[in-house]
Amino acid sequence: MAFSKIKYQIKKRLFNNHFSNLESSVIEINNIEELKKIFGWKNDPILNDPILKEFDYLEDVNERRIRDAESIGVVMANSNPHVALEIGTSTGHTTALMANNAPQATIHTMNIPPEEILSGEGGKYTTIALEREKIGIYFRERNMKNIVQILCNSAKWEPNIGNIDVAFIDGSHDTDFVYNDTVKILSSMKPGSFILWHDFNPELTKKYNWIHTVCAGVEKLYANGKLNGRIYHIRDSWVGIYRVN
């Protein structure tokens, strides 16, 4: 049997049978240099946050934090966004990454109020219920000027920030949240804009429940005709990258 055929069969088994659309749509690439070639980009991302080199959890293996930051930073550094949206602020490290790589853009970052996480209004797979004063603390301490903070449940929010050029979805990882957040954002996007999902890696759907539910949400977007192009995934990252058609 040819090596390429063996490789294909192994890859096929890695996808959950429920993810047939992802199987045909996700392109696995080795690094950001390949992504830059695909889109004709020239700029490298600015990666100056020490947390990227820290290792706190098993999920950080294979320099996963760096691969994630590269995936997000290279899109921000090359797509010339004017308006960007992040759903899921947490302490604000990714917000700062987005702002540093696109200083001309306004970064709107949204986080669900902690009491709504505790009451279950944020779904099952929300990472952490930070105290209000700790949400976005990283970029606030650095007095970054191109960030607008929003405290709201994305399920209750309607886009009101104009055309969105880049969106990074990392709020509740429940399937319905991923689906509904994306549909809302698509209504405010033009062709050429980018959507990125965190905790997206089809090869890990059987290892981490929250990755399974995120991928299920993206699979549903394809099944319902909301997406129709490629998703690019850099090996060892947990970020899916989609350019709106």
C-alpha positions as CSV (number, residue, x, y, z in Angstrom):
1,M,0.0,0.0,0.0
2,A,1.4,3.4,-0.9
3,F,2.5,5.6,2.0
4,S,0.2,8.5,0.9
5,K,-2.8,6.1,1.1
6,I,-1.8,4.9,4.6
7,K,-1.4,8.4,5.7
8,Y,-4.9,9.3,4.4
9,Q,-6.5,6.4,6.1
10,I,-4.9,7.2,9.4
11,K,-5.9,10.9,9.0
12,K,-9.5,9.7,8.2
13,R,-9.7,7.7,11.4
14,L,-8.6,10.7,13.5
15,F,-11.8,12.5,12.5
16,N,-14.9,11.7,14.4
17,N,-17.5,10.2,12.0
18,H,-19.9,13.0,12.9
19,F,-17.5,15.6,11.3
20,S,-17.7,14.7,7.6
21,N,-17.8,18.4,6.6
22,L,-14.7,19.2,8.6
23,E,-13.0,16.2,7.1
24,S,-13.4,17.6,3.6
25,S,-12.9,21.3,4.5
26,V,-10.0,21.5,7.0
27,I,-6.5,21.9,5.6
28,E,-3.7,21.0,8.0
29,I,-0.5,23.1,7.5
30,N,2.8,22.9,9.2
31,N,3.5,26.5,10.2
32,I,2.7,30.1,9.7
33,E,5.2,30.3,6.8
34,E,2.9,28.1,4.9
35,L,-0.1,30.1,5.8
36,K,1.7,33.3,4.7
37,K,2.3,31.6,1.3
38,I,-1.4,30.7,0.9
39,F,-2.5,34.3,1.4
40,G,0.5,36.1,0.1
41,W,1.4,37.6,3.4
42,K,4.7,39.2,4.4
43,N,4.5,40.1,8.1
44,D,5.5,38.0,11.0
45,P,3.4,38.3,14.2
46,I,4.6,40.2,17.2
47,L,4.9,37.6,20.1
48,N,6.2,39.4,23.1
49,D,4.1,38.0,25.9
50,P,6.2,35.8,28.4
51,I,3.1,33.6,29.1
52,L,3.5,32.0,25.7
53,K,6.5,30.1,26.9
54,E,5.0,29.0,30.1
55,F,3.9,25.3,30.6
56,D,1.1,25.0,33.2
57,Y,-1.1,22.1,31.9
58,L,-0.8,19.0,29.8
59,E,-2.7,20.9,27.1
60,D,0.3,23.1,26.6
61,V,2.5,20.4,25.1
62,N,4.1,20.9,21.6
63,E,4.3,24.7,22.3
64,R,0.6,24.9,21.9
65,R,0.4,28.4,23.3
66,I,3.0,29.7,20.8
67,R,1.2,28.0,17.9
68,D,-2.1,29.6,19.0
69,A,-0.5,33.0,19.3
70,E,1.2,32.7,15.9
71,S,-2.1,31.7,14.3
72,I,-4.0,34.7,15.7
73,G,-1.1,37.2,15.4
74,V,-0.3,36.5,11.8
75,V,-3.9,37.1,10.7
76,M,-4.0,40.4,12.7
77,A,-0.6,41.5,11.3
78,N,-1.5,40.9,7.7
79,S,-5.2,41.3,7.1
80,N,-5.2,45.1,7.9
81,P,-8.3,45.0,10.1
82,H,-10.0,48.1,11.3
83,V,-12.5,46.5,13.6
84,A,-11.8,43.2,15.4
85,L,-13.9,41.3,17.9
86,E,-12.9,38.8,20.6
87,I,-15.5,36.8,22.4
88,G,-13.9,35.5,25.6
89,T,-11.6,38.1,27.2
90,S,-10.4,36.2,30.2
91,T,-7.4,38.1,31.6
92,G,-6.8,39.8,28.3
93,H,-3.5,38.2,27.0
94,T,-5.0,37.3,23.6
95,T,-6.7,40.7,23.4
96,A,-3.3,42.4,23.9
97,L,-1.8,40.0,21.2
98,M,-4.5,41.2,18.8
99,A,-4.0,44.8,19.6
100,N,-0.2,44.7,19.3
101,N,-0.4,43.1,15.9
102,A,-3.0,45.5,14.5
103,P,-2.4,48.9,16.2
104,Q,-4.5,50.6,13.6
105,A,-7.6,48.5,14.6
106,T,-10.1,48.8,17.4
107,I,-10.3,45.5,19.3
108,H,-13.7,45.0,20.9
109,T,-13.4,42.2,23.5
110,M,-16.4,40.7,25.2
111,N,-16.7,38.5,28.3
112,I,-19.7,37.1,30.0
113,P,-20.3,38.4,33.5
114,P,-19.1,36.0,36.2
115,E,-22.5,35.7,37.8
116,E,-24.0,34.4,34.6
117,I,-21.4,31.7,34.3
118,L,-22.1,30.6,37.8
119,S,-25.9,30.6,37.1
120,G,-25.3,28.4,34.0
121,E,-26.3,31.0,31.5
122,G,-22.9,30.6,29.7
123,G,-23.3,27.0,28.9
124,K,-21.3,24.0,30.3
125,Y,-17.9,24.6,28.7
126,T,-16.9,28.1,29.8
127,T,-13.2,28.2,30.9
128,I,-13.3,30.3,34.1
129,A,-15.5,32.7,36.0
130,L,-13.1,35.5,36.7
131,E,-14.0,38.3,39.1
132,R,-15.1,41.4,37.2
133,E,-12.0,43.4,38.1
134,K,-9.7,40.6,36.8
135,I,-11.4,40.4,33.3
136,G,-9.0,42.1,30.9
137,I,-6.5,43.0,33.7
138,Y,-3.5,42.2,31.4
139,F,-4.2,44.9,28.8
140,R,-5.6,47.4,31.3
141,E,-2.4,47.3,33.3
142,R,-0.6,48.2,30.1
143,N,-3.0,51.0,29.3
144,M,-3.5,49.9,25.8
145,K,-5.6,52.4,23.9
146,N,-7.1,50.5,21.0
147,I,-9.2,48.1,23.1
148,V,-12.9,48.4,24.0
149,Q,-14.1,46.1,26.8
150,I,-17.6,44.7,26.7
151,L,-19.2,42.8,29.6
152,C,-22.0,40.8,28.2
153,N,-23.3,37.3,27.5
154,S,-22.8,36.8,23.7
155,A,-26.1,35.0,23.6
156,K,-27.8,38.3,24.5
157,W,-25.6,40.5,22.4
158,E,-26.3,41.7,18.8
159,P,-23.3,43.1,16.8
160,N,-23.4,46.8,16.9
161,I,-19.7,47.7,16.1
162,G,-19.9,48.0,12.4
163,N,-18.2,45.7,9.9
164,I,-16.1,43.2,11.6
165,D,-12.8,42.4,9.9
166,V,-11.4,39.7,12.2
167,A,-13.3,37.8,14.9
168,F,-11.8,35.4,17.4
169,I,-14.4,33.2,19.1
170,D,-13.3,31.8,22.5
171,G,-16.3,32.3,24.8
172,S,-18.5,29.4,25.7
173,H,-17.3,26.2,24.0
174,D,-20.8,24.7,23.9
175,T,-21.9,23.7,20.4
176,D,-24.9,26.0,20.4
177,F,-22.8,29.0,21.5
178,V,-20.1,28.4,18.9
179,Y,-22.8,28.1,16.2
180,N,-24.9,31.1,17.3
181,D,-21.8,33.4,18.0
182,T,-20.5,32.6,14.5
183,V,-23.8,33.2,12.8
184,K,-24.2,36.6,14.5
185,I,-20.7,37.6,13.5
186,L,-21.1,36.5,9.9
187,S,-24.0,39.0,9.5
188,S,-21.5,41.8,10.2
189,M,-18.7,40.5,7.9
190,K,-17.7,41.1,4.3
191,P,-15.9,38.8,2.0
192,G,-12.2,38.7,2.9
193,S,-12.8,39.0,6.6
194,F,-11.5,36.3,9.0
195,I,-13.1,34.2,11.7
196,L,-10.9,32.2,14.1
197,W,-12.2,29.6,16.6
198,H,-10.2,28.7,19.6
199,D,-10.2,25.1,21.0
200,F,-10.5,23.9,17.4
201,N,-8.5,20.8,16.5
202,P,-10.4,18.0,14.8
203,E,-7.7,15.5,15.7
204,L,-8.4,16.0,19.4
205,T,-12.2,15.7,19.5
206,K,-12.0,12.3,21.3
207,K,-9.5,13.6,23.9
208,Y,-11.1,16.8,25.1
209,N,-14.9,17.3,25.4
210,W,-14.7,21.1,24.8
211,I,-12.8,20.6,21.6
212,H,-15.4,18.1,20.5
213,T,-18.2,20.6,21.2
214,V,-16.4,23.4,19.4
215,C,-15.8,21.2,16.3
216,A,-19.4,20.1,16.5
217,G,-20.5,23.8,16.3
218,V,-18.3,24.4,13.3
219,E,-19.5,21.2,11.6
220,K,-23.1,22.4,12.1
221,L,-22.2,25.7,10.4
222,Y,-21.2,23.8,7.3
223,A,-24.2,21.5,7.5
224,N,-26.5,24.5,7.6
225,G,-24.8,26.3,4.7
226,K,-23.3,29.1,6.9
227,L,-19.7,28.2,5.8
228,N,-18.5,26.9,2.5
229,G,-14.8,27.5,2.3
230,R,-11.6,26.1,3.7
231,I,-10.5,26.2,7.4
232,Y,-6.8,26.3,7.8
233,H,-5.3,24.7,10.9
234,I,-1.6,25.0,11.9
235,R,-0.3,21.8,13.3
236,D,-0.2,21.6,17.2
237,S,-2.4,24.7,17.4
238,W,-5.9,24.9,18.8
239,V,-7.1,27.6,16.3
240,G,-9.1,27.2,13.1
241,I,-8.7,30.0,10.6
242,Y,-11.5,30.8,8.0
243,R,-11.7,33.5,5.4
244,V,-15.2,34.6,4.6
245,N,-16.2,34.2,1.0
